[in-house]
Amino acid sequence: MILGLEELDYNKLRSLFTLYQRNPLFHCYLVYDIVYKRDSIDLVALYEGPKVLGYALLWTGYDVTAIHLWGRWEKLLDLLELRRPVGTLYAHLYNWDKSSPELVKEFLEEHGYKVVEESIYLDMVLREEWFQPFFLGSVTRLRPVHATLFTRAQRAQGRRISEEEAKALLEEQRCYGVIENGRIVSMACRYLMLPEIGCIGGVYTEPLYRGRGYARAVTSAISRDIVQSGAIAMLHVEAGNVPAIRVYRRLGYQVAGRKLWLIAKPG
């Protein structure tokens, strides 16, 4: 049985939440989006009785789209309502075989996207007892008052958002940055928070400011907030990005899993 989000009754939803309880690292995006981002998602799930066999989850943000594909997702992909191409799209394949990338690429091309990267990304996690904090006095909590600087920093990474959108993001998310010469030169954000897990993303340092410990410091600051709450911190890093992996390992992060990511752009 294939059901869309609006067709899920209490028992079907409870089955999805049970997936999360069994493996929060895998299914945190599923639960967070259902609870907090319902108006921004499309969800199609495959059931056999009360058991969930697979799901395809689509989230649309300001200029970013994400697709999460778990279990037996192949028949579900075409049922997603993918909107007009805007910004970057990230397709996360939790399980895949040789034919999986081509299936996703065909779907994306039909909707106006072209895949520009296909890579294995590592899920790295941090528990409080593993944490090796790193402090720099120049790290600042970013707030809505920093919206102009935040917008410029996002554009430097290829993401175009307005100042109003930046203010909303900084109200909703927790971010830390290093500000020098009137701009944010390094930052990291917590964009998902549940009692069991918090997810970190947007870790970036301008090329001229790398090698100074800034990435380690801002990641440490946001990691501290998450693990001190009793949750696990998680971030994702491309498997070949050795410098970033080294930074995260020095903070205490360990590899907990891997996924295939397809990154696509409009056109």
Summary of the structure (lengths in Angstrom):
residues: 267
radius of gyration: 18.6
end to end distance: 34.3
largest distance: 59.4
contacts: 863
relative contact order: 0.16
helix: 37%
strand: 37%
